[in-house]
Amino acid sequence: MSSFLDAMALTPDGDTLVGEVTPAWAQGRAAFGGALAGLAVRAVGPRIASDRRLLSVLVDFVSPADIGPIRVDTRILRAGRALTHAEARLVQGDELRAVVVLAYAADRATSVRWPGAAAPPAVTPEGLPAFPYIEGVTPAFTQQFEYRWATGNLPFSGGGPPRIGGWVRLAEPVPVDDAVVLALLDAWPAPVLPLMNAPAPASTVTWMVDIVGAIDGEPDAWWRFAADTVAANGGHASVEARLWGSDGALVAVSRQLVAEFSRP
């Protein structure tokens, strides 16, 4: 087991920050995308005014990140009266691995409030089967999470609607923050995988996350997750997902473009 806090550790090195991607957070031959996004958030956070919270994250996974050291270069694109836009670039050697653009803002007085749809009814986590870790099939990083499967077929089962859902939390509880929310959103397999008849790689190309609700809850609380495949063709799938707190309140929504490498 590798602590999420250890995975998010960053060390100053001149004008940049350096982290470490360990084998425990591998996804095939590359690094778990949720951890890379978390590193970007952790690197940018200290540069943001304390009255502003993270609203949006845009990630372009330019190339697969290797296991080993990774550099995070940050800059403030603009700090206006209402919004702060920032950028983090994750680099290994001379190779750009990911570009992350983040938007922060302070809450404003408004007459509009719509918290989003509450989580649909589901059996409690204690009454659901755990998602298994299978050596050589399930990515290594999934051992860092606990899953309870509630909706849809398992990956590579070759049938059923292209959606998945259930409950998720970190296997080693840590205080919940933006980086944890991103990791929980990205922890599940892409919902296009149940359509495959045999194991095949899949990876995220781009990822957009909006944080729409309060991030709170006990470190060991379960979070509700649901994802649907909007469309899939030509080796790519568009995926939408939502994450709710244990109280059923919507916390984050995401949209991903996933490359899949199944064989006809």
N, C-alpha and C positions, 0 to 999 in steps of 0.2 A: 504494500500500500504506500502511495506517495501523496503527501499532504497537498491539498489544493493551495494552501498558503505558500508552501515551498515552490510549487509550480509558478506562482505569481511573483516570486521574489525578483527584484531588480537591483542591480548594483551600478552606481555611477561610474562612468569611465570617460573622463573628459567632458565633452558636451553631449554625450549620449548615455543611454542606459543599456545594460546587458543582462539578459536572462538566460535560462537554460531549459531546453526541451529534453526531458528524460524519456527513456523507453516506456516508462509507465504511462505516458501520455501520448503514445503512438497510435496512429490510425493507419494501419498497413505500414508502408515504408515511410510515411510522412507524419506530421504532427497533427494532433487534434485541433481543428479550427476554433473551437470554443475557447481553448487555452490561449491561442494566438490573439483572439479578439480581447480576451481578458487582460493580457499583457499590455495591449494598446491602451485600454481604459486605465489600468494602473499607472502607466507611464504619463498619460496626459493629465490625470486627475489633479495632481499637486499644482498644476499651472492654471487651474480654473478657479475663479472667485467662489468663495464659500457659499454665496447666496444662490448659486446656479446648480441645477441638477441635470443629469444626463437625460436627454430626450430621444436622441436618434443616433444609430451607429450604422455606417455603410462600410462594408468590407469587400474588397476585391482581392481574392486569393490569386495572386499573379503566378506563383509557382509553388510546388509542394515544399514545405519546410522540413529540413532534415532534423534528426535527433542531434542535439549538441547546442553550443552557444548561439544566441540570437541577439542582434542589436536592435534597439527600438529608438528611432530618431523622431522627435516630436517638434511641432511648431504650432503657434496660434495663427490661424489664417485671418481671423478678424474677431475683435472683441467689441461689439456694439452695445447700445443701451439695452437691447432686449435679448440678443443672442450672442453666444460665443461659438465660433467654428474653429475646430482644431484638427490636426492631422497627425497620424503616427505611421511611420514606415518601418516595417520589420525586415531586416536585412541579415543575410548570412554570407560572409565573405563579400564578394561583389554582386551577389544575386539578391534581387528584390523578391521577397516572399509574399508580402501582403501590404496593401495600402488601406488604412482605416481613417475615415472621416467621421468626426463626432460633432454633435450639436448639443449645446447646453443652454439653459435659460432659467431665469427665476420665475416662479409662479406669479401671475397677474390677477387682479380682481376681474371677474367676468360674470355675466349673467347666464353663461352656457355651461352646463355640466351634464355629461353623459358618460357613465363609467364603463360602458361596454357590456356585452352579454355576460352573465354569470356562467360559471362552469356548468356544463350539462350534468344531469344526475349520473352517478357512478357508484359502484360498490367501493367500500373503503379499502385502502391498500392492504389491510390485514387479511381481507378475504379474496385476494387475487394472487395468481402465480407470479413468482419472480422471473424476470427475463434472464435466461441462463448465459453464462460465459462459456463459449466453446473454443478451445484452443485451435488456432488456425483459421477460424471462421469469424468469430466475434472480435472486433478491434480491441487491442490491449487497454485503451483508455476506459472502456466500459466497466472495468473492474473498480474504477474510482467512484462509481455511482451505484445506487440501488434503484431497481426498476420494478414496477408492478404493472403488468400488461392488462389493459381493460378493453381495448377496441382494435379491431382489424386482425388480419392474419400475420403470422411471423414472416420475416424476410425470407425470400427465395422459396416460398411455398407455392408459387405459381398460380395464385387465384385470389378471388375476393376483391373487394373494393380497395383502391390504392390509398388507404388511410390507416393511421395508427394512433394510439393514445393510451394514456394511463397515468401513473404517478411516478415521480422521480425525486431523488434527493442525493446529495453527496454521501458517499459511504462513510467518510470521516467528517462529522459536522464542523462547520466553520461559520462565523458570523456572515449573514447574507448582505451582499452589496451588488453593485452593477456587474462586476466580473462574474460573480456566482450566477446571476440571472442569465448572462450570456452562455455560460457553461451548461446550465440546465436546459436552455432552449436548444442547444446543439448536441445534446447528449444522445438523443434518440436516432435510430436509423431513419434514412429518408423514406417517406411513405410510398415511394415508387418501388421499393425493393420487394414487397410482397408479390408484385406482378412477375418477378423473375422466377424461372424454373430451377436455377442453379446459382451458387454463389458467384458473384461478379463484383468488381470494384465499382465504387461510386464516390464522387468528390464534389464539394461545393465550389462553384465558380464565383458567384457573387452572393452576398447576404445583406439584407437590410432588416434592422430591428428598431422598432419604436417602443419605448418604455412609457406606458400609458397609465400606470397605476403606482401606488405606493409600494416600495420594496421593504417589506418587513416580515416578521415571522421568526420563530425559534430556529436555531441552527440545525436541529434535527427534524424540522417540519417537512411533510411531504408537499410537493407541488404538482398540480394537475397539468397535463400536457395533452394537446391534440394537434394532429397535422393531417393535411389533405394534399393530394396531388391535383393541381389545377389542370395540367395538361402534360403529356409526355410524347415526344416524337423526335426523330433524328438523333437519338442518343442523348437528349437533354430533357429534363423535367423541371417544371415550375411548381414550387411547393409553398404552401402557406401553413403557418403554425401559430398556436397561441399557448400562453403559459398563465395559469391562475395560481393564486396563493391557496393555502389550505382552507381559507375562509370562503373560497369560491370567487373572489374578486379578481378581475382581469388585471394582469401586471404588464405583460409584454406581448407584442405580435411580431411576426417575422415573415419574410418572403425570401426564398432561396432559388437560385438557378443551380440545378444539380446535373453534373455530367455522369452518365451511367454507361457501363461498358459490357452489357449483356450481349450474348451471342444469339443470332436468329435461331 
